[in-house]
């Protein structure tokens, strides 16, 4: 498996209680860290140029949820988010790794990548749950959540349509890009699910409910690294 595949596999395993105690999982975790940690955060290319906001956040989240014992590495992933993750438009990002500005249309150009914001806010939320909430983290998290709510969870600010068609799909794996399920879960755990700006996204989920009361996954990505918890088009029991 490539480095991204290890990342996806560990993200899935981090959702299952106590998997971090397994030797094989610890070996995967060590491999991921050794290949991605670059002092300032986590990079899929193993150097400063390849650090992307979403992957720095997701790898940091893995470490938090897997009870990784080197908190200094976790703190560096968090520090990158606090120092460099943009959560507003037209604000220059001071990070100078080139992939952040050139890959996938540019993560930190005039408009910050919405998925990078979401993944980073998930990471800050997990950090708060485990280690408490220093003021810097609270402030950044609150600003990021407000940015997401201003998009009504899934919509462009400029026109009344989804940021991407996939954001309103039920898909595996959960961390692939992001969708309204992941975003609403983030909003709920932070006590903001009753905000009226969530209503359209909640209505979409309600309309997707099957007649038998279940929901279903409609599509699956990253099959080389992710094992679906439920069968596609079948009641979602996982």
C-alpha positions, 0 to 999 in steps of 0.5 A: 500500500502507498502512504495514503492507503495506510492513512485511509486504513488507519482512519477506518481502524481508529473508528473501532474501539481498542484497535490501537492495542493491536501490534499490526495496527501499531506497526502501521501507525509507526510506518505512517508517522515515520514517512509523513512527519516533518517537524512542522506537521505531516506531509504525504511526500515526507517533505515540506513541499507536500504538506496539504491541510486535509492530510496534516489534519487527518493524520493528526486526528489518527494519532489523537484517536489512536492514543499515540504517546508522543504528544509533541508530534500531535502538538506539531500537527495542531500548531500547523492548523493554528498557524496556517489553516485559513478559515476566511477568504482573501487572507494570505497563508504564510506557509510556503510548501508549494503543494498547498498552492498548486495541487487540486486547484490550490488549497489556500488561494483566495478561497481556502479549501472547504475540506481542509477547513472541515478536517482541521476543525475535526482535529481540533475537536478531537484534541479538545475532547482528549486534552482540554481546550486552550484558548487558541484552539477554542478561538480557531475552532469557533471561527472554523465552525462559523465558517462552515455554518455560513456555508449552510454546511454544504453550499457555495457562498456565491450561488445556491448550490452544493460545493461539489455534487459528492458533498450530499452523497452517502459514501464510503469512506467517511473521510474521503473529501467530506459529506454532510454526514461528517460535517453535521457530526462535527457540528453536533459534537460541538453543540451547534446542531440546532443552528438554523443554518443546518436545516437544509442539510438535515432535510437532505438527510431526512429525504434520503431515509429509506422506507424501512427507516434505515439509510444506505451508502450509495457509492464507495471510493478507495476500495484498495484501502477501505473496507465498507462497514455496510453493503452498498444499497443495503440498510446501513447497520454499521 
